[in-house]
Amino acid sequence: MKPQLLFAIIAATILTAPAALGLDVDRPEVQAYVNDLVKEHGLDADYLLAMLEGAETQQSILDAMARPAEKTRPWKDYRGIFLTPERIEAGSAFWKEQDARLTQVATRTGVPPEMLTGILGVETWFGTRAGRYRLLDSLATLAFDYPPRSGFFRGELTQLFLLARDEGLDVSQAVGSYAGAMGAPQFIPSSYRNFAVDGDGDGKRDLFNSWDDVLASIANYFVMHKWRPGEPVVTRATLARPTDRQPGDNGLAPDSTVAGLRKLGVRFTTDLGADAPAGLVVLQGEEGPEYWVAFHNFYVVTRYNRSTMYALAVYQLGQAIGEARRSVPGGSLHVADGS
């Protein structure tokens, strides 16, 4: 291709690409939002208007919201995003580097290192890919130009401003995901305010720069959602007779018990009692449907992200990282929860 033609194509692409638009703070819904924050939280109206006037509505954020991987890919493809040799190797190196912190947090909270590293591996490749969007742009776009969930994201935008007030977060500079999640663990603002903890005792909750705070906060998120130390997460199953359940038709809470599933012909192994909560999860694998029995702790993971595929990816990645660590001479001998 001739350079002149290449430059013409690039120029045309730039000229036709949708530009980001500054948020119009004179819109009635924006004015009403600011007035509510002043009245309910005592925030300064001039500050809020200045921040929002600097926010940019971005079409790429709206496009990303329309096609999350959890809803557009089957399990056989979704799993392949995260269970790669490169990510497992990176997780093993991360565990080696953070072994003392992981062990300390796991001992204190009962949340295994496998689950902590699994979350970080799926969310941000162990803190190295924490997002490129300004949080102000992400949340303002979704709060005022994404009608399906505008109420939710206005609440998160409010939580972002409260983080600025209470934690000193610079909302004009902080970056994260297209959905407004931030830091290595990708907490949305309300989760940051409700579940982040000061792991290093310096008086701040810093999910951007402190691994002590990051690991302690992930563990606290699990603990606050009723994680049960020592109990399994999920186990593979087979069926004694066919089921009408289709791949992907999975709830986000256990709908049966160990005994109830066995009565339906689901075959699996667990040390949990007959009355323990359990649910059948059916996903589309490489060779047809995969059947899993999910226990209470599995559904705790779905509180982090409301997807059974996400929870299973976190679990499997953590298990793979743990196995890689144990295969290294001098590696951790921690025994993971789960099957």
Backbone hydrogen bonds, N-H to C=O, Kabsch-Sander energy under -0.5 kcal/mol:
donor,donor_aa,acceptor,acceptor_aa,energy
6,L,2,K,-2.3
7,F,3,P,-2.7
8,A,4,Q,-1.9
9,I,5,L,-2.2
10,I,6,L,-2.4
11,A,7,F,-2.6
12,A,8,A,-2.4
13,T,9,I,-2.3
14,I,10,I,-2.4
15,L,11,A,-2.4
16,T,12,A,-2.0
17,A,13,T,-1.5
21,L,57,T,-2.2
23,L,55,A,-2.5
25,V,23,L,-1.0
27,R,24,D,-1.4
30,V,27,R,-0.6
31,Q,27,R,-2.4
32,A,28,P,-2.6
33,Y,29,E,-1.7
34,V,30,V,-2.4
35,N,31,Q,-2.3
36,D,32,A,-2.1
37,L,33,Y,-2.0
38,V,34,V,-2.2
39,K,35,N,-2.3
40,E,36,D,-3.2
41,H,37,L,-2.1
42,G,38,V,-1.1
43,L,37,L,-1.2
48,L,44,D,-2.3
49,L,45,A,-2.7
50,A,46,D,-2.2
51,M,47,Y,-2.5
52,L,48,L,-2.7
53,E,49,L,-2.4
54,G,50,A,-1.1
55,A,52,L,-1.1
57,T,21,L,-3.9
61,I,58,Q,-0.7
62,L,58,Q,-1.2
63,D,59,Q,-2.6
64,A,60,S,-2.1
65,M,61,I,-1.9
66,A,62,L,-1.0
67,R,64,A,-1.2
71,K,68,P,-1.5
72,T,68,P,-1.2
73,R,69,A,-1.6
76,K,284,Q,-1.8
77,D,74,P,-1.1
78,Y,74,P,-2.9
79,R,75,W,-3.0
81,I,77,D,-0.7
81,I,78,Y,-1.4
82,F,78,Y,-0.7
82,F,79,R,-1.0
83,L,79,R,-2.7
84,T,82,F,-1.7
88,I,84,T,-2.4
89,E,85,P,-2.5
90,A,86,E,-2.3
91,G,87,R,-2.3
92,S,88,I,-2.3
93,A,89,E,-2.1
94,F,90,A,-2.3
95,W,91,G,-2.7
96,K,92,S,-2.2
97,E,93,A,-2.2
98,Q,94,F,-2.5
99,D,96,K,-0.7
102,L,98,Q,-2.9
103,T,99,D,-2.7
104,Q,100,A,-2.2
105,V,101,R,-2.6
106,A,102,L,-2.6
107,T,103,T,-2.5
108,R,104,Q,-2.0
109,T,105,V,-2.4
110,G,106,A,-2.5
115,M,112,P,-0.7
116,L,112,P,-1.7
117,T,113,P,-3.0
118,G,114,E,-2.0
119,I,115,M,-2.2
120,L,116,L,-2.0
121,G,117,T,-2.5
122,V,118,G,-2.2
123,E,119,I,-2.8
124,T,120,L,-2.0
125,W,121,G,-0.9
126,F,120,L,-2.0
127,G,120,L,-0.5
128,T,124,T,-1.1
128,T,125,W,-0.9
129,R,124,T,-2.4
132,R,176,G,-0.5
133,Y,176,G,-2.1
135,L,174,A,-2.3
136,L,171,V,-0.6
138,S,134,R,-2.6
139,L,135,L,-2.7
140,A,136,L,-2.0
141,T,137,D,-2.4
142,L,138,S,-2.1
143,A,139,L,-2.2
144,F,140,A,-1.9
145,D,141,T,-2.1
146,Y,142,L,-0.6
149,R,146,Y,-1.6
150,S,147,P,-0.9
153,F,149,R,-2.2
154,R,150,S,-2.2
155,G,151,G,-1.6
156,E,152,F,-1.7
157,L,153,F,-2.3
158,T,154,R,-2.2
159,Q,155,G,-2.0
160,L,156,E,-1.9
161,F,157,L,-2.0
162,L,158,T,-2.1
163,L,159,Q,-2.0
164,A,160,L,-1.9
165,R,161,F,-1.8
166,D,162,L,-3.0
167,E,163,L,-3.0
168,G,163,L,-0.6
168,G,164,A,-0.7
169,L,163,L,-1.1
171,V,169,L,-1.1
173,Q,170,D,-1.6
174,A,170,D,-2.3
176,G,133,Y,-2.9
177,S,181,A,-2.6
180,G,177,S,-1.6
182,M,187,F,-1.9
183,G,175,V,-0.5
184,A,207,L,-1.8
186,Q,183,G,-1.2
187,F,182,M,-1.8
192,Y,188,I,-2.5
193,R,189,P,-2.4
194,N,190,S,-2.2
195,F,191,S,-3.1
196,A,191,S,-0.8
196,A,192,Y,-1.3
199,G,197,V,-1.2
206,D,204,K,-0.7
207,L,205,R,-0.7
210,S,206,D,-1.0
211,W,209,N,-0.6
214,V,210,S,-2.4
215,L,211,W,-2.6
216,A,212,D,-1.9
217,S,213,D,-2.1
218,I,214,V,-2.2
219,A,215,L,-2.2
220,N,216,A,-2.2
221,Y,217,S,-2.2
222,F,218,I,-1.8
223,V,219,A,-2.7
224,M,220,N,-3.0
225,H,221,Y,-0.9
225,H,222,F,-0.6
226,K,223,V,-1.8
227,W,222,F,-1.8
231,E,228,R,-1.9
235,T,293,V,-2.0
237,A,291,Y,-2.8
238,T,267,R,-2.0
240,A,265,G,-3.4
248,G,282,V,-3.0
249,D,246,Q,-2.4
250,N,248,G,-1.8
256,S,278,A,-1.7
258,V,276,A,-1.8
259,A,274,A,-2.7
261,L,257,T,-2.6
262,R,258,V,-1.9
263,K,259,A,-2.1
264,L,260,G,-1.1
265,G,262,R,-1.4
266,V,261,L,-2.3
267,R,238,T,-3.3
267,R,265,G,-0.6
268,F,266,V,-0.5
276,A,273,G,-1.6
278,A,256,S,-2.2
279,G,294,A,-2.0
281,V,279,G,-0.5
281,V,292,W,-3.3
283,L,290,E,-2.2
285,G,283,L,-0.9
285,G,288,G,-2.2
288,G,285,G,-1.1
290,E,283,L,-3.7
291,Y,237,A,-0.5
292,W,281,V,-2.6
293,V,235,T,-3.0
294,A,279,G,-3.0
294,A,292,W,-0.6
295,F,233,V,-2.5
296,H,277,P,-0.6
297,N,232,P,-0.6
298,F,233,V,-0.6
298,F,295,F,-1.0
299,Y,295,F,-1.4
300,V,296,H,-1.3
301,V,297,N,-1.5
302,T,298,F,-1.2
303,R,300,V,-1.3
304,Y,301,V,-1.4
305,N,301,V,-1.0
307,S,305,N,-2.8
311,A,307,S,-2.0
312,L,308,T,-2.2
313,A,309,M,-2.4
314,V,310,Y,-2.6
315,Y,311,A,-2.2
316,Q,312,L,-2.9
317,L,313,A,-2.6
318,G,314,V,-2.4
319,Q,315,Y,-2.4
320,A,316,Q,-2.5
321,I,317,L,-2.5
322,G,318,G,-2.5
323,E,319,Q,-2.5
324,A,320,A,-2.2
325,R,321,I,-2.5
326,R,322,G,-2.3
327,S,323,E,-1.2
328,V,325,R,-1.2
331,G,328,V,-2.8
336,A,334,H,-0.6
339,S,234,V,-1.1
